[in-house]
Amino acid sequence: MTAPVGSRLDSPYPPADGEESLACTQSPLVSEPGSIGEVSTSSSPSEGMAPRPPSPEGIHGPRADAHQLPDDLYAGAFAVRGRDPKSGLEVEVFSASVHDGHLQGDTQLVMARLGISSDDGHFNARGEALALKAHLGTQNPDGSVGVNAGIGATIVGIEGTATLGPVSGTVGVSASATLAASVGIRDGDNDGKGELCARAEFGLWTVGACMERFW
């Protein structure tokens, strides 16, 4: 299943300062940043473990992206990908990515994803079709830090996440053969109190929740 807003997604972590950007095969259609066929050579500052948003803003493609650091490698390509800031619509078509670094490894091959999300990250709903995924590490799909592991294939599925203050819940259903789980801590509302998060994907179902500690 897909990951909620503010989560790892396909784990294109932001490149750190001094990153060596690797140019992929460039389309002859390249002209200006954000144009069709653009190859990313972004070297923006690191933002910790937060996933890198589509750059430039909006829905674009096709695009190839890669970066290399001593402890972080990422390579990905997609036909169409991004989020429309006006409507909140998210689109990803024919994407493939591999990431190894920051104590997290992810591999994904996806035919299509379609979703919608609020700007504040309090609500999102996403569906996907024909996806292969595997992950292992410490940067969890719900944005928490702990431990995660999973492998699976999805024919078609849908998932939604809603957040109210320090509490969030996720539920999804899919036609898939997936087994995945994660547990960790995050501070989603930045109040200095950690939230305990757990998530599981098994067979048809995806369930997850985060709750702020009360002790």
N, C-alpha and C positions, 0 to 999 in steps of 0.2 A: 504493500500500500504506500501511498505518498505521505510525505511528512508535513507537519503543520507550519504555518507562517512563523518566521523567526527561527526555524530549525535548520538542520544541516542540508536538507534537500539532497543534491547530488554531491555535496561537499566540495564545491569550488571555493576553498578558503581564500580569503584575501591575501595577495602577495605581500610579504613583509618588505621593509626598507631594504634596498640593495638587491632586490630580486632580479634574477636573470630571466628575462622573458624569452621564450622560444617561439619564433615565428613558424607557423605551420604553412602548408602549401597554400599559396594565396590565389584567390580567384581573380580572373582578369576584370571582374566587375568592380573591383575596389576603386573607390574614388575619394570619399570623405569618411571620417569616423561615423559609424552607424549605418553606412550604406550596405546594400546587399553584397555578400561575399567578403565582408570585413574579417580580417584576422586580428585578433586581439593581441596587443603588446603592452597591456596595462601594467603599471608598477605602482599602484596606489599604496599608501601606508597601510600597515596591518591594523586590523580592528579586532584583535583577539581571535576568538573562535567563531565570531559571527559570519554567516555565509555572505559571499560577495553578491550584491544585487546585480541584475543585468545592466551592462554598461555598453552604450548609452541607455538612458531610461526609455522604456517603451518596449515594444515587440519588434524584434529584428531577426535577420537571418539571410542566408546561411552564415555560419560563423565557426571558426576554430579557435581554440584557446589553450595555452600551455604556459606553465611556469616551473622553474626549478630552483630549489634551495637545498642546502646540505641535508636538511631533515624534512623536506616537503616537496613532493612531486605531484603535478596535476596535469592532465591532458583531457580535453573534451572537444566534441564537435556536435553541432546540431543544425537542422534545416531551418527551424523557426523556434524562437524562445524569447520570453520576456513577460513583463507585466505592464498593463496599461494603467498609469496612475489615476486617470480620470474615472474609469469604470471599475478598477480592481480586477479586471480580467487577466488571468494567467494562461499562457499557452506554451507548450513544449512539443515539438514534432521531430521525430527521427533523431534522437539524441543518443550519444554514447560518451561515457566518461570513466576515467580511472583516477583515483586519488590515493596517495600514500604519504602520510605525514601527520604531525601533531598527535601521535598515538592513535591514529584513526586511518583505516583503510576502507575504501568504497569502490565498487564497480557497478555500473548501471548501463543497461541497454533498453531504450524505451521507444516504442512506436509513437505514442501520443499521450499527452496529459492536458487536461483542461480544468481550470478552477477559477475561483473568485475569492478575494480576501479583502478585509478592511485595512485601512492604512495603519490603524493602531495595533493590528495583529490580534485583536480580540475574537475574531471570527474568520474561519476559512472553510471552504469545501472544495474538494478536488476529486477528479476521476481520472483513471488511467486505463489504457488498453495495451496489451501485449508488452509486458515489462519483465526483464530479468534483473535481479538485484542480489548483491552480496555485500555484507559489511561486518567489520569487527574493530572494536576500539573503545575509546572513552568519550567521544563527542556524540551524544545521543540524538535521535531524530526529534525529540521534543525540546531541544535546546539545553538540556541538563548535561552535567558532566558526571560520569560514573563509569558504567561498562555496558556494552551492547554487542550483540552478535546476531546474525540472521542470514538466511539464504532462501531464495524462492523465485517462483515464476507466477505472474498474474495474467490471466486472460482479459478480464475486465473487473474493475472495482471502483468503489466510491468511498470517501472518508470525509468526516467533518470534525472540526475542533472549535469549541467555544470556551471563552475565558471570562470569568467574573472575579475581579480583584485577584486574590492570590490563589484562586481555585480554577482549574481548567479540566475539561473532559474531552476525550476523543472516542469516536465510535465509527466503525466502518464495516463494510461487507464486500466480499469479492468472490469471484470464481478463480481460485488460485491454489497453488501448492506452496505454501510459505510457512516457515517457522522462524520466528524472530522475537527477541525480548531485549529490554533495556531497563536499567534502574539508575537513578542519579539525583543530583541536587542542582537547583538553579535558584536565582533570585529574579523572577520575571517582572515583579513590580518595583524592584530597586528600593526596597524598604529596609534592607540589611538583614532580613530574616529569610533563611533558606527554605525552599519548597522541595519536598520529596516527590519525585516523579517516577512512575513505573508505566511501562507500555509492553504489550504483547500482541503478536500476530500469529494466529494458528488456524489453519484451514480457512473457513469462510470468514472468520471474524478478526477485527482489529479493535482493541480496547486500550485506553490509556487514561491516566489522571495525574494531576499535580496538585498537591495540597501543602499549604504553608504549615510549618511546624507550630504547634500550640504550646510546647513546653519551653 
